[in-house]
Structures are given as C-alpha cells and as structure tokens.
Amino acid sequence: MTQQHPIGTGFTAASTADDILRGIDLSGRHVVVTGGHSGIGLETTRALSKAGAAVVVGARTPDRAAVALAGIERVEVVQLDLADPASIDAFSGRYLESGRPATGSPTSAGTTRTSPPATTRCSPTASPRPPMCCSPSSWTACGPTRASAGTPYTPASS
C-alpha cells in the first residue's frame, strides 16, 4: 500500500466549497457537473455558479433536477444517464456541437461506486469522447484545481 502524505493546501475536512473557491473568478468558464442537483453535487453546482461559472448539470431526471436547482444562476439542466451509453453519446454530441469549452467537470453522480458501470464509456479514447470525466474522484483528477482554475481546458481530438 502506498503511504499517503499531506499536499499542503491549507484546506481541511472542515473547508467548504466557498472556502476553496474564495477569490477565484470563474466568469466565462463552462463546467459540466454530473449529479449536480443533489448532495455534494448540488453544493458543487451552487459554489461554481456563485464563483461565476456557467454550469451544465447532467441528470437522469432533468425535471427533478430543475426543481432542485431553481434560483441558482447560470445553470442549465440536460438529460444524461451515465448508465446508458446512448445517453452519454447524445449528451456528448450536443455539448460538442454547442462549441462551448469544458473548463472542468466534477462528477457527483454515482460517487458511491468505486468505478463507473461497465457499460459507461469513460475512456479518453471513447468516440465520441465524453466532455466529462467519469471518475468519482474527477474533481481532483481532471477538474479545475485551485492552482489551475484559471486555465482553460481544451478537449482532446476524437
């Protein structure tokens, strides 16, 4: 087993999303959040919007998600079922056609799983390549970290 070591961010288990984003302006940034209408995903969506980001929330039940997200600025709810490859392909296609960059993509859907369902195409070589990462830990693995929050994300070619 690999020994874990603190990375010295100054944040603790008691740090909030507002603490982490304090002083960061995400205006003009686009973020995709799966599961962004409940639990930690809702808090992520709220904090990113508060920091100025435009947030696309992928949800299996968009109507229910829209109710939960009512009143949060710069949020768009779209159909996305991560257990359905056709839904992932449709979402990816629509997002890519929109021409919007994906600055980051914290994923909150299915975070109780240790890996995505076998039917979910999450590989960087999937075609079309989903604009989101499918890892429960993607906020740190591929999303904007405090150090890179101002760095634009450029999707890899399909």
N, C-alpha and C positions, 0 to 999 in steps of 0.2 A: 504494500500500500504506500502511496506517495504521501509524504508528510506535507500538510498544508501550512502556509505561512501568511501572516497578515500582509496586505499590499499597501497599507499606509494611506488610505484615502481620507481618513479623518471622520468617516461615517461609521455609525454603529448600528446595531439591530434596532435601536430606537429612532434612527433617522427616518424622516418621512420623504415622500416624493418631492414635496415642496422644498425640503432641506437640500436635496440633491440637485434640484433644478434652479435653486436660488441664484440669481444673477445671470442666468443663461437665457438669451433671447432666441427663440426658435421660429420667429416670424419668417414666413416664406418657406419653411420646411414642411415636408409631407411625410407622415408616419402612418404605417399600417399596423393596427393592433387587432390581433385575433382574440376573441373573448373579451373585448374591451367594454362590455356592458354589465359585467358583474364582478364582484370580488376585487382582487388585486388589479384585474384588467380595467375595471371602472375607475379605480384610483389612478392608474397609469394614464388613461384617456383624459381624465379631468386635469391632471397635472401638466400633461403635454399641451393641452389646449390653453390652459392658464399661462403657459410659457410662450404661447403664440403660434404653435404648430397647427397645421391643418391635419386632422386625424380621420382616417378611414377605418371604420370598425367593421371587420368581417364577422358575420353572425349567422348561425344556422337558422334562427328565427328573427329576421330583421324587425318585424313589428314589435316584438317583445323588447328587443334591444333599443329601438327608437324611444319607447316609453321610458326606459331606464336612463337614457342619455338626454332626455328633454331638458333644455335650458343650458346645456354645455355648448359653447360657441365653437365654430369651425369643425364640426363633427358630421361626417357622412356615414350612414349605415348601409352596408351592402350584403347581399346574400353570399355566404361562404360556409360550406360544410366541409371541414377538414377530413372527414371520414369518407368523402365522396370525391374520387379523382376527377369526375366530370365537373363538379362544382369548383374544384381548385383550378382546373383548366379554364373554365368560363370566367372566374374571377381574375385570374392572371391575364387572360386576353383583354378583358375590359380595362384593367388597370394599365397595362402596357399601351393600349390604344389611346388612353387618355393623355399620354405624353408627360404625365407627372412623374418626377423622380421620387424614389422612395429613400428618404433620408435615413430611416431606420424602421425596424419592425419588431417591437417587443411582442412576444406571443404569450397570451394568457390562457388560451383555450386548451383544455386538457392537460393542465400543468400537474395533475395528479399522476399522470402516466410517466414512466421513465423513458419512453420513446414513442414516436408517433405510430399510429396504426400502420400495419404492413401495407395497406392499400394507399397510404398517403405518399405522394411523390415529392419528397423533400430534398432530393439530391441536387447539388449545384449543376448537374448535367441534365436534369429533367427538362423535357421540351414540351410545351414552353416552360421556361424556368419561372417558378413562382416568385413574385417580388417580395415574399416574406420568408423568413427562416422558420422551420418547423420544430425547433428545439425548445423545450420548456425553459431552457436557460438562455434563450437567444438575446435577452436584453443585454447581457454582458458579452455573449458570444458574437453577435453580429449587429446589435443595435447601437444607437449612439451612446457612448460612454461620456462621462463628464469631460474627459480630455478631448474627445472628438466630436462633441455636439455641434460644432460649427462647421464640420467637414462634410461636404455633400457626398452622398452615396451614388455611385454610378453602377447600374446593374451590369453584370457580365453579359456578353452576347449569348444568344440562344444557340 
